[in-house]
Amino acid sequence: MPLYAYRCTQCGHRFEKIQHFSSKPELVCPKCQGVLERPLTAPAFKFKGTGWYVNDYAGKSSAPAPAKTKAPAAASETKSTATASTPTPSSSTPAATS
């Protein structure tokens, strides 16, 4: 059964009550007979153990990844210019006109 938190809008009295899902919510403050509201609260459970994303699949280390070694800039430039300057074969026959 879930634990619901209640807060009075008039006097500010706060309390918690264990209720069934099908139970009607409390409407009247037990202290001042004011109107109650049910504020949103964070869940009180945490997924632990194997089989959960945070345990099995998320990144394991908190340390930054090691830096990759950089290739020399001259080597990468020669590759790009060599492929760009390679002539493409063109057809030597003139286009036929009709």
N, C-alpha and C positions, 0 to 999 in steps of 0.2 A: 504494500500500500504506500502511496506517495505521501510525502510530508509537504503541506502547503503553508506558505507564510501569508499572514494577514497584517494589514496596517489600517488603523482608524484614520479617516480623513479629518476628523474634528479634533481629537485629543492626541493623536500620534502614537497611541498604544500599539505595540507590535507583539505578535504571538504566532506560534506555529501549531498546526493541528494535522494529525494523521487521519486521512479520509480515503474512502474507496473512490475509484474513478467515477462511479455512478452516483456518488453522494452529491447533494446540492451544496454549493458554496455558502459559507457563513456570510450573512448580510448585516448583522447588528453587532456593534462593539459590546463586549461583556462589561466594560468599565463605564462608558458614558452613554450607551445606546445610540452612538453615532453610526455613520455609514462606513462599512469596511471595503477595502480594495485588496486585491491579491497582486502584489508587485511581482515582476519577473525576477527569478533568482537563478544563479548558476547551478548546474547539476553538481551533486555531491559525490560523484563517482569518477574514477579514472580507469581507463583501459590499461591493464598491466598484463605481462606475460607474453608468451609467443603467439603469433598469428595476427598481430595488429601492425598496421603500417608503421607507426612510430618505432616499434621494436625491431621489425624484421626488414623493412624496405627503405626506410629513410636513411639519409647520410649518417655514417657511423662516426666520423671524426669531426671535431670542432676546430681543428687546426686548419689553416688555409692550405690549399693544394700547392704542391711544389711547382715552382716556375719552370716552364718548358724552356729548353735551350733554343736560342734563336739561330737560324741558319744565316750564313753570311749574306749580306744584302747584294753583293756583286754577283753571286751565283744565281740568285733568283732573277736579277735583272737580265742576265745573259740568256736565261731560258726564255723569258718573255720576248726579248728582242729577236732571238733566233727563230722562234715560231712565227712572229709577225712579219719578218723580212723574207721568209721563204716564198719564192715566186710560185704562183699557181699556174698550172698548165692551161694554156688557152688553145682553142681550136684555130688552126691556120686556114681553114677553108672558109671562104666568104659565105654569107647567108644567101640562100636562094630566094629570088624574088619571083612572084608569080604575076 
